[in-house]
Structure formats: structure tokens, C-alpha cells
Amino acid sequence: MEGIGGAYWEQNAKDRKTPGGSLWSGCVFPTVSLYTMESQFTSRPEHKNEFQKSVVFQDAVYPDAKYCYMAIATDEQNARKAALTTDLSTYSSELVTDFILGRASFDDWDRYIAQMQELGLDELIEIEQSQYDKFLELSK
């Protein structure tokens, strides 16, 4: 096999074959077989071929550049969110288990929400809202 740019590589390019398999020389590394793209579509049902072609030949789509900003939380916000979500996750997981086992009733929903507010639900929402507001500000 010649180096990159030799006749071997040029012929593979003309045949629309992928040269990955020959790069590994049959060793234990993953290989890519030399298949033409058309040969991959001959052994499958047509509806699968159409889907595969739509994936392979799709146009690149780029998001609107003005929405490519992230609002990153401060270290204090991250620490507080971690503390709040730990307690809230524990409580909500236990509550779901109680609902499933019939030990809790949806009639007491307001009490459950009040307990979550005591654990810091409103503060967590406030932190998340501030990050979203910052995102909207950066997106203008």
C-alpha cells in the first residue's frame, strides 16, 4: 500500500470507498470496511434505506447565533443548588415511594408543596430564574 495520495488512495476515492480498514492493517483496533455507500443500501428494505439516506445526506443546520450564550451560575449559586437539590430530591423520592405504596394521598398535595418550600424549593426556583434571565439578557 502506498502512502496517502498514492494510486491506491486515489482509486478508493474514485470508487467512493472508505480507506479506514487498511489503516489498521488487520490488527486489534477497530476497522472500517471498504464498502461503497451504494452497496450498503442493497441488502435492506427500501424504507430503511430512505431513512439512512436522509441521515447521511442531511443538510447541516446551525442554530441562530444570537442564542449561543450560556448563563453560568456563580460558585455560590452552584453550591446552594447542590445543597437544595439534595434535600429536595430525597424528599420527592420518598414521597413518590409513599404514593406508590399507598402511604401518601394526593389529598394532602398542598402540605407536600409546603414541605418542599420549607426545604428551599422557592430559593432553587429563584436561582434557576436568575440564570434564565441572564440568558435572555445575553441573547439580545
N, C-alpha and C positions, 0 to 999 in steps of 0.2 A: 504494500500500500504506500502510495506516495504521500508527501506532506500536504498540508492544506493548500488548495489552489491547484493541485495536480489534476491529471485527466480523470482519475477515479472520482474525485470530488465533483468535478465538472459534469461527469456523466450522471452521478446521483442527483445533481441539481436539475439537469435536463429531464430526468425521469421523475422528478418531484419525490425523491426518496429521502428519508431521514438518515443521516450517517451516524447516529449515536451508537449503534451496536458495534461498529468497527472501532470506535474509540476505546472500548474497554477490552478488546481482544479476547473475548470469551471468558474473562476471569469472573470472580465472585461479585463484582459490582453490578448494579442494575444496568440493564441494557435496553436499547430501543431498537426494535427490529426494523429492517429495511422494507417498509411497505409503502406502496403508493397509496395516496389517500383514496383513490377510486376503488382499490381492492378491499378497503375496509368497509365499503358500502354494499358489496355484492352478496354477502352472506347473511344479511339482516333483513327483517321485514321493512317495507318501504316507509311505514310511519315512524320507525325508529331512525331510519336514515335521514328523513326530513328534519327530525328534531336535532340529530347530531350535526347536520349541515348548518342549521340555524345557530347552533352554539359555536361551531368552528369559524363560520364566516360572518359573525355578527359585527356590526359597526361599533367602534369604540365610542363610549358615551362618557362625557366628562361632566361633573356637576358644575353648576353655576359657581364661578369663582368667588362670588361675594359671600357664599355660605361655607367657606373652607376654614373657618376660625373655630377654635375651641376655647371655651371658658374654663380655665383650670382653677380648681379650688385652692385656697391657701392651705398651708400646713395645718393651721389651727382648725380650719373647716374640715379637712380630711380626718384629723384626729377626733373631732367631735362627731362626725358622721360615723366613724368606725365604732365609737362607744355607743351611740344611739342605735345603730342598726343591729348591734349585737343583742342588746336588750329587747328591741322590737321584734327581731327575728325569733328569739327564744319564745317570747310571749305568743306570737302569732302561730308558731309551730305547735305549741302546746294547745292553743285554742282550736286549731284545726283538728288535732287528735281528739280533743274533747267533743267537738261537733260530730266527728265520725263515730265515736263510741257512745254518743247519746248523753254524755255528761254535761253538755252545754246546750243552751237553747237560743235560737235566733230572736226570741222574745226579749232577751237581755242585750241586744245589739248596742244600745246606747251606753250601757255600762262597759262593754268591751272597748268601745271607742274612747270613752273617758279614761280607761286604764292605759290605753295606748298613748293618749295625750299626756298622761302623768309620766310615762316613760320617755317622752320627748318627741312625739310624732310631729307636733307643730313646729318645733325647732328644726327638725330634719327637713320638713317641707320648706321652711324659710331659707335654709341653706341651699337647697336644690333650686328654689325660685330665684335666688340671687345669682346663681350660676347661669340659669336660663336668661335672666335679664341682661347679664353681661354678654352672653352670646348674641342676643338681639342687638345690643349696642354695637358690637364688633361687626355685625353683618350689614350695617347700614352703608 
